[in-house]
Amino acid sequence: MLIDELPVSPELKALLHQQGYVTLHPPQAEAVPLVLQGKSVVVSIPTASGKSLIGYLAAIRTVLEKGRRVLYIVPLKALATEKRDDLQAFSSLGWRVALSIGDLDSEDTYLKDADVVVATSEKADSLLRHGHPFMNDVGLVIADEVHLIHDPGRGPTLEVALTKMMRRNPSMQVIALSATISNAMELAEWMKAELITSDWRPVPLREGVYVDGEIRFSDGRCSPVEGDGEPLWCLIQESVRDGGQCLVFVNSRRSTESVAYNYSKFMRPLAGQTLDARERASLEGESESTSIGRKLAQCVSSGIAFHHAGLTYTQRRMVEESFKQGRVKCIVATPTLAAGINLPARRVVVRDTARFDANAGFLPISVMEVRQMCGRAGRPRYDPYGEALLMAKSEDDCQRLMENYLYGEAERIYSKLGTEPVLRSHVLGLLATGDASSREDVMRFLKETFYGHQSALYGLEEAVDNIVELLLENGMATEDQVLQSTWFGKRVSDLYIDPQSALILKQALESWNDAAHDLSILQTVCSTPDVMSLYLRKKDAEWIEGTMEEMEGRFLIPPPEDEDDYQFFLSDLKVAKMLLDWMDENDEDGLLNLYSVGPGDLRNRADSAEWLLYSMSELAKMFQPQAGERLSRLLMRIRHGVKEELLDLVRLKGVGRSRARLLFDAGYHDRAKLSEADLEELTKLPHIGRILATSILSQLGRSVVQTEDVPEEEMITIEGEAEPRQSRLFDF
């Protein structure tokens, strides 16, 4: 079907032509007429087959023809930014696109003028819980990567948000975009939607297994791989020399770094590039240079990079953008990249098809996950074909990989909603929003979820009763004529934390002591289910026990007596101690080495702990008002990673923890003192420079005339992309 044949406005046709669309792909041609008629659809087709355009056209119809609003739900914040940018490309038609991925306790008043809102699953559910007016006028919800409904972390929230919206507005159009799954019809039946499924791809995909120096393709062809060195390097080298790019998937962060670093010296002659000062500084670390950042910068300058969740948001974005621009020829990544933003490559190599599990050793990864990785092969408009290769260790292994992954069917997806820990927050949310006012109402709601569609809810009534009793016993709900949340319960729901987390915070507030040690407060928030703990290594035993002795009798939440629970307590204490060291301005590189984490791990846990400190300060208004100021100061300290004496300085734009310390040590102890500084003296300080010095004084009300050209290397001081606030661990 030609774009010109679509029943849409001439302006939209012209805009689509400008963006390179001339004809619709076969799956698009099947789906678009349906969505333009207002029908709900589930689109289950391979990666890069054009799923997004189906949603975009439906969104344009909803806003411009129906005068209704659109909610576009994505699983990851990075993907949200990409979709926002795509949708803004149609803004000349007269719609307004907004991004909503931040604070889960915000009123988000800026959304009132938006026609389309792109949000994560958690943020979408938060908007429902807060009763945001935007949600009352949504005529279309688009759920991207909806197959992640099977993910234990992200899936239940997406499922509950979709169920709420479909129940409240049965006539609402739903478009679910998915990778190829074997039970897509079951998903479509749940959503009362038409199913569009296809194996068509815009770029042909060749799948095969590498073994003994050759690639054996699934269609029976064989192709020798030339080159000296390790087989993996030969596969990368061959692709790059042929003008392609390569994605390599391995099973651990350590492997991503070692593979990329080891191959960087070989890649440099093929694809080496020069990094300017700003790029290098961003890769090495936004506030401080770290060993991981320096290793990453060296790799990127050689044309290869590693990518995993231990990197900061800025580092990951720079790697992704460099790959899109063709400056980085190969990314070595963990499988999480396959479920993220659109990064196709000519050749995808899946080196590892097993992942280590602490309880069971190495376990094979799913067919669907391998398909997600393989689906990245083939760049539309750039590559005549894509190649997805698995690596075998022997003939028997080659046969196993062929049978299981290349010829095997992808697994069915299942709801992960049906467990008590997962349900706790959502049952409270139903009571707080009035979506349920009795236990029977809760069960009726669950019957309408994907979990209820797939099962008979056996055993779930007992779980709901347990949750309701927990809420009643702890003052989060009452049950008179109706079952409803109390103000305490409503506040917990709005804060979007686990009710168990709220009870831990409440217990600590009730035993509050104004002289409580910072570590004791941090231990409280780190012991909640909403903050991920750190693995306790043997070499941690000595210092962690020493810390326990120092803190004896000073914890707001006393250590448990049960041995297993005690070990969890120590793991949480390790996180708390890491965050305290961060707030006390210990060298970041030293912290990463001491605690064996990446910069992204530190930031993620700091963000999570910051949210729990905020939640604790909100609950303190009910249970311990005098704790509020102390908690607010700790919140600011953990946000910036500074001692209390730097809080005044670190609020200035462009002044992070390192520069704030530098200014303080130079005698500028607060903004009042800094406002009196001489521009030239300020400019002479290390890592300040004229442009930042001028910006600082301008922020403090000083009018400074810029008379000199600013060297490019100084631009790093105030420029750069702001990292979005993370509210939950699964956001990235």
Secondary structure, DSSP 8 states (H G I E B T S, - for coil): -BGGGSSS-HHHHHHHHHTT--B--HHHHHHHHHHHTT--EEEE--TTSSHHHHHHHHHHIIIIIT--EEEEEESSHHHHHHHHHHHHTTGGGS--EEEE-S-TT---GGGGG-SEEEEEHHHHHHHHHTT-GGGGGEEEEEETTGGGGG-TTTHHHHHHHHHHHHHH-TT-EEEEEE---TTHHHHHHHHT-EEEE----SS-EEEEEEETTEEEETTS-EEE---SS-HHHHHHHHHHHTT--EEEE-SSHHHHHHHHHHHHHHHHHHH-----HHHHHHHH-SSS--HHHHHHHHHHHTTEEEE-TTS-HHHHHHHHHHHHTTS--EEEE-GGGGGSS---BSEEEE---EEEETTTEEEE--HHHHHHHHTTB--TTT-S-EEEEEE-SSHHHHHHHIIIIISS----------SHHHHHHHHHHHHHHTS-SSHHHHHHHHHTSHHHHHS--TTHHHHHHHHHHHHHHTTSEEESSSEEE-HHHHHHHHHT--HHHHHHHHHHHHT--TT--HHHHHHHHHTSTTS------GGGHHHHHHHHHHTTT--SS---SSHHHHHHHHHHHHHHHHHHHHHTT--HHHHHHHHT--HHHHHHHHHHHHHHHHHHHHHHHHH-GGGHHHHHHHHHHHHHT--GGGHHHHTSTT--HHHHHHHHHTT--SHHHHTT--HHHHHHSTTTHHHHHHHHHHHTT------S---GGGGGGT-S-------SGGG-
